[in-house]
Every structure is written in C-alpha cells, then in structure tokens.
C-alpha cells in the first residue's frame, strides 16, 4: 500500500495497487530520476553503491559512530548469508556499543532500544502471569 499527502487540502491519499505494480519500476518520468544526486534511497541496486548522504539514514553515517554504522549497514546490504545479515551480528553489536558510549548524540536510538526491551519485558511478564494463573486453576481442580 502506498500513500501521498495532498498539501493543499491537508489530506492523505491512499492508493492501492497490485503487487506486480509495486515491484515494477514506473515508466512515469516524474518518479524516475536520472539525476545521479537523487537521495531517495540509501542503496542503489543498479550500481551497487550505498548513498551515505541519504536523508533516510538520518545522519547515522556521521561521527562519532558513523564508521561503525557504515560497517554494519554495508555488511547487511551486501550479505549473502541466510537469513540475510546473520553474518553481521558482531558489527551491529559494535555499533550499539558505540551508541551507548555516546548517549548525548544517540539518545533517540537508545530510547528506541529501551522501548523494545520494555515491550519484551512486558510480554514476558504477561506470559509468566498467564502460566501462574493456569497453574493455580489446576491446583484448585486437584483439591
């Protein structure tokens, strides 16, 4: 599914398309750019190059952890392992360690990580509580 924003009316427009339409490059000249400075994607599969200036990377390629990010991201993009990127785990750990060492710069990324950890903890607590309730019901039946 895709959507665009109509700035004049301030409304979102939702457009539905067939999967084949979504994977086939558009012939529309407005959507295909011959400008080599097009920064709409981080990776260009035609050239095999990574655009480190892509706004979609959110400045992650900049110091102080830019080199660690570039190593991890490059590893993932070029990975041929199955599942993709499984051979890059150590590089991503090094990147995360760098983020933790620079919390003043990467607070947003660390907050996202903490939120994910909190969600996992909540899920584990819910599962434990459900198990305890089931055990209590079983004990009541046996009495």
Protein Blocks (a to p, Z undefined) as FASTA:
>chain_A
ZZdddfknopacdddddfklmmpccfbfklpccbfkbckbfbdfknopacfkbmklnomm
pcfklmmmmmmmmmmmmpcbdcehklmmmmmmmmmmmmmmmmmlmmmmmmmmmmmmmmmm
mmmmmmmmmmmmmmmmmmmmmZZ
